Structures are given as structure tokens and as C-alpha cells.
Amino acid sequence: MLLSYIQAFLDGNKRTARITSNAILIANGYCPLSFRSVDSVDYKKAMLIFYEQNNLYAFKQIFIDQFDFAVREYF
């Protein structure tokens, strides 16, 4: 799903994409992610690398780190 990339809405594209991602995680028995402990510059760089170079590595690492964080903090 590329909601953030296609800019489907005037505002809230990234928030909508994160909420949708969390809904999918929860529906499949996984904990939601908050991305609250991610440095905003690192997050933006990871998104740019994904969208401009089609390279998922940086964002995948952020996702894994946030999943670990969520499990430790919330469950």
C-alpha cells in the first residue's frame, strides 16, 4: 500500500497509512506500532530512500526496531 506516496488526500496521508498499517497488524494478531521513538530525520530519510530508490532496507529496519519497541513497552 502506497498511501503516503500517492498523496490520496490533501492532508494526513502518512497518518492514514500508519493507521491502516496498524489495523492490518491488529487484525492479524500483532501489536500496533507508534513510531514515537524514531528520530524524525531518520524516518524521513527512510521514506525518501524507499520512494526515490525503491529500497526498503532503511524503512524495514525502522519498522523492526519499532515493533521491538512496541512489544517491550506495551505487551
N, C-alpha and C positions, 0 to 999 in steps of 0.2 A: 504494500500500500504506500503510495507516494503523496499523501495529502499535503504535506508541507511543501513538496516540490511543485505540485501543480497549482498551488495557490487557489484552491476552490472557493475560498471565502475572502472578503475584504480584510478581515482581521481574525485572528485566532486559529490559523492553520496548524501551527506547531502544537498548540494546546489541544486542538481537536484530534490530531494524530496521536498524541500521548494518551489522551483519554480512551481513544479507540484501541490502542495497543494494550492498555490496562484492562479493558473489557475483555479482550481476547485472552489475555493471561488468566484473568479470574475465571472465565468460562471454562478454561482447561485445567483448573485446579492449581494455578501458580499464583504467587503473591504479586501485587501491583508494584510498579516502580515509581519513584517520586523524582529522581534526578536532582534531589536537593543538595547532595554533597558533591556535585560536579562543578568544576570551575567553568564559568560561562564562556570563557575564551576557548577552552579545550572542547566544549560542546559545539560551539560554532565552527571551529576548525574541522571537527569530525564530520559535521553535516556538509560543509563545503567540499571536503575531500570526497565524500560519498556522491554528492550531486554533480561535481565537476569532473571527477576521475573515475566514477563508478567503483570506488574502492571502499569496501565495507569494513576493513580492518579496524580503523580508529573508532568508529561508532560501535562496532561489535565489542571492543574492549570496554568502552564506557557502559554499554548495556550489561555486560557480565559483571563489571565492578558494582554497578547499581543494584543488580539482582542480589549479589552477595551482601551488599549493604542492607537492602530491604529485609532479607532473611534474618540477618543479625539483629536489626533494630526492631522489627515488627513481629517476628514469629519465634 
